[in-house]
Amino acid sequence: MTRPLLLSAFEMLVPNHQSPGLWRHPESQARDFDTLGYWTELAKTLERGGFSALFLADIPGVYDVYGDGIEATARGGVQYPVLDPLVAVPAMAAVTERLGFGVTASVTYESPYLLARTLTTLDHFTGGRIAWNIVTSYQDSAARNLGYDKQLPHDVRYDRADEYMQVMYKLFEGSFEADAVVADKESGVWVDPDKVHPIGHEGEWFTVPGYALAHPGPQGTPYLFQAGASSRGQAFSLDHAEAIFFSGSTPQLVRRWVDGVREGLVERGRSADAVKILTIATVIAAETDEEARARLEEYRQHVDIEGALALFGGWTGVDLSGLDPDATLEHVQTEANHSALASFTTLSTGRAWTVRDLAEFVAIGGRGPVIVGSPATVVDELERWREESGVDGFNITAAVRPADIERFVDLVTPELRRRGLLPEAGEEPKGLTLREALTGGGPNLPTDHLGAGLRRARV
């Protein structure tokens, strides 16, 4: 039997996400990114196309590294302005039945006590279709505007995040017993006070003594995404993640990360396949290979090279402005996103990247591959990537938004279904939580997950 392919869409509530300059393309509707209708229509398109989830990125700061300012970022709309992804989710959930929603929220800057309530609310309002993409954030601009002189060191952010997750598991799993909510009219009891408990957390970073504000949603703990590819980030993922998202330019690079995850899961007593692994891909599809290649060449006429370097500077903390375009990239250690720079330097084998190479590569699709062709060609390449990298599926991003996603759904989805890589339309199961849909298991954290050990048992 053909192994199904897991599809998620990678998006962000910004004018320009992963392809700086493409908002200028005649087909782009990015100007409508600040309207709710844009996102509800996208959600309906994704569900029609067999996607399991919409993965919504977010950043709490502005990319101000390139040229030591925001000029290139602002001019190009490079992930700026950025709206709050959590606000849009209930509306998208209301117009869909199966699509899951992965929302990004930072453990460095969000209060765990209040974030637990927000995510639980979304779990209720989506019928259990919410996932949390756990990030530690990587921008100095965010730190400065959120009460810090500078951001915490990279590994310290993850050390703090480990304790943050302990607090979240206690709030999600350990405060309410499973049958604490009675809502009994005869007795006049809504919550049995004997079955709700203070979490009593007192640690190095957090003191949270009291009760969870909201009763658990259908999943208890939302399905957990994580996207760290650094060694410390991967260690965090092995303890906490149920799905991991990588961004790599070659399947061989992604394979190194995938193999490390599978081995690390076993070492921690989890199943090697306990975590779903996705990698980014930008797909430009057309009826024929020739038409798709012509479309790519047309896209290249709209790229914003300075915007691409502003995007890269924001990811890495490295300012490439003023350098010789033919200068070779060298690795430097920053407190920003470690894997973003390493994928073009220390982890890149057989190629020395120049500043020009990097800008042209990032300008369409960010840090991942651009797959171009007819439906058959695109699916062949997705299958090759899956085989060579070992991933379970892809986070699909659009260069021209939402046109490339619409073409994927209209052209590529039928080919995926023809090959048995996606269920036929109408055959997808309904009424499942996101965790059930992605894992085939139950709605709650599996028993081998760290958070399950903090679940409040029935007394």
Order of alpha helices (4+ residues) and beta strands (2+ residues): beta-alpha-beta-alpha-alpha-beta-alpha-beta-alpha-alpha-beta-beta-beta-beta-beta-alpha-beta-alpha-beta-alpha-alpha-alpha-alpha-beta-alpha-beta-alpha-alpha-alpha
